[in-house]
Amino acid sequence: MISTSSSRTIVLGITGGIAAYKAAQLVRLLVQHNYKVQVVMTEAACQFITPVTMQALSGNPVFISMWDNAIPNGMPHIELSRQADAILVAPASADFIAKLVHGRADDLLSTLCLARDCPLLVAPAMNKQMWENPATQRNIAQLHADHITVLGPDAGEQACGEVGLGRMLEPDDLMQALQAHFTPKRLLGKRILITAGATLEHIDPVRAITNLSSGKMGYAIAQVAANMGADVTLIYGHSTLALPAHVTSIQATSAERMYQAVMQHVSNQDVFIGVAAVADYSPAQSAPQKIKKSEDTLTIELKKNKDILADVASLPNPPFCVGFAAESEQVIAQATQKRFTKKLPLIVANDISVAMGNELNQVTLIDDVGTHPLPLLSKPEVASLILQHMANMLN
């Protein structure tokens, strides 16, 4: 079994700027994702958020001074960097970015970055005029040349009241970027088409046949695939989830629209993963106006929808197809039969009593070799294991 996660150590550097308040939420997210967080702050950062807050959230002492005697050998700039899997500076002010470019080391954080032997990521945060200044743009170009990862900035309303580029990325975005940074790029260059979410089959303008799929599993697979370097297209049905980052997303709310969207985009794909809970049947006719409650019973004639996965798998030159079998009983037997009938190299057997709408999932992978049960994990962790297994089959 491939490990789903490991406890990594992140040194989070916080510099002076109003965006420092976002660092509190970022620390919470890092801890929730099993990262050990060591916060290092500049003196200017302490004017915006207190070390006590960062210590409470991270569970570790916060370092500010190069002369802090809490490090036994008196060299925190060496010790802290040697323990880190990566250093993330968020927010990174214009002044601190200039320090990095010129190799200055006049405080603990800048010295730590200069003495590091691990990756450095920076999330710029500044006024739009400061960001657009030619000096800042030269410095950003030099960071790229020095193989320092620059995350953002984002555009939007700024604390000064102006609108434009310069906002620090939101904590969720930084968390996602960090996850992507640590994800091996085993799917680099692969083009992957994924369906996710429930479909809506309209009875009339206000009523529809649907199901309880949240789309979380499909979205997680899309995000992890993108993190692994794939060029991902997500065709999604009815869902209220935030769309995955760095993914081409196309909404197709009905089974017919999803079928058409898949067939339109599948020809140049290396992999097709059908995670969407596509309705098996839809109303033969959708009423143009709202159906009024009059009779005691209402009969709706249903017609069978096209089988997206089966039709993709039967194309003359099909992509590598991965199916999902959401079952309520005889899960493995039903999934095995579905794999055989549709001629799929890989299928994911999914017990709906565990997965439907939940944050956790427990699945079994079925291929030509046999069955591969996975433990109960978060859906992003399950997605990672599914895609790692798939990558092994592709290579």
C-alpha positions, 0 to 999 in steps of 0.5 A: 500500500502506498502511503497516503500522507506523511507529516511534513514540516513547513516553516511559515514565514510571515512578513509585514503587511495587512495580509498577515491576518490570513496567516492564521487561517493558513496555519489552521489548514496546514495543521488540519492537513497533518503538517508540522508548522514552524512560524518565523515572523519579522518584527514588522509582521508582529505589528499586524498579528501577534506571535501568541496567536501563531503559537496557539494555532501552530502548537509550536514556539514562534521565532522572531530574533536571530538571537533567540536562545531557545535553539541550543546551538544559537543558530536558528537560521540553520536548525530551522531550515534543516528541519523543513521540507519547505519554507513558505513566506506568506505574505511576502512583502515587496521589501522582503522579496527585494531582500531575497533577490539581493541575498540580504540576511539582516533578520532571522527570516531572510537569513533562514531563506538564504541558508536553506537547503529546501524549496522556497515558496513565496506568496506576494502581497502588496499594493497594486502600484508596488506590484506593477513597479518595474523594480518589483517585476524585475525582482519577481523575474529573478525569483523565477530564475533562482527557482523560487516558486511564486504563488500569486498574487491575486487580483481584487479589492485591496486594503488601501481601497484600490483594485488590482493585482497584488492581493495575497492568495487566499489560504485555501489556494495556498494550501492547494498550491502547497499540496500540489508542490509536494505531489509527484508529477506522475501524470505529467503530460497526460490528458484526463477527462473526468465527469463528476456530480449528479445530473438533473433530469427535468420533469418541468421547469422547477422539478427534476429527477436527481440523486444524492451525489455531492460530487466530492469524489469526482472533484477530488480526483480532478484536483489530485490529477491536476496536482500530479501534472495532468491536463484535466478537463472536468465535466460536472453536473449539479454541484455546489462545490468550489471548482478545482484549481488549474482544471478546465471545467465545463458544466453539463447538468443533464445526462444528455448534455453530459453525454454530448460534452464528453463525446465532444472532448474525449477524442484527444484524451489519454484517460477517461474517468467516469465518476459522475452519478448520471441518471439511468432514466429521464422523463420522456417529456419535460413539461414546458410549464409547472405541473399543477397538483390536481390528481391524487397520482401522477404518472411520469414516463421515463426513458433510458439514458445513454451509457456514457462510460460504455460508449467511451470504452467502445470507441474505435481508439478509446482512452484508458477508461476508469469506471465507478460502481456505486452499489448498495449490495453485493458491491464487489460482484456488481462492480466486477460484472460492470467492469467485464460488461463494459470492458474497463481496465479499472473500476472503483467499487463504491459502497454508497452507504459509506460514500454518498455525501460524506467526507470519507470514502472506502473503495475497492479497486478492481483490475485484471490482477484482482481486487485491491481494497483501500482503507477508510480515508478522506476523499482526496486521499482516496483520489490519490491512491486511485490515481497512483494505482492508475499511473502504475497501470499506465506505465 
